[in-house]
Amino acid sequence: MKKACKYCGGVHDRNYVCDRKPQTVYKKYYQKRNSQEDIFRSSYDWKKKREYILRRDKYLCQACINNFSGTVKRLTSDGLSVHHIIPLKNNYDLRLSDKNLITLCSMHHELAEKSEISAENLLDIVPPTS
């Protein structure tokens, strides 16, 4: 069965992908989702390390405990995530380093991602490994 093509105005077979069809959105999404960092975040090693860091930090936001700006509750255990203080894209070798990982609530994680909380401040409050 044939179909009119909205990209070139021609008539193609229904399963044909026109050369003029823009593919940039798909390619950008595909490349972004399959980066080295994204593949790592779905790995068994990361899931295991993430759980270890949450236990080490007693399932509490370390920025809230240390009363960083924006702290609403001192003991925040909702919306937690493990944050790479030095981002994976800057130093991939530190991806599983205990000294580079810290538990943060969603608000402090967002502030850290925007660099409103400095990496030096976060490195200072990383709990010692037992």
Secondary structure, DSSP 8 states (H G I E B T S, - for coil): -EEE-TTTS-EEETT---TTS--HHHHHHHHHHTSHHHHHHTSHHHHHHHHHHHHHTTTS-HHHHTT-TT-S-SS--SSEEEEESS-TTT-GGGTT-GGGEEEEEHHHHHHHHTTSS-HHHHHHH-----
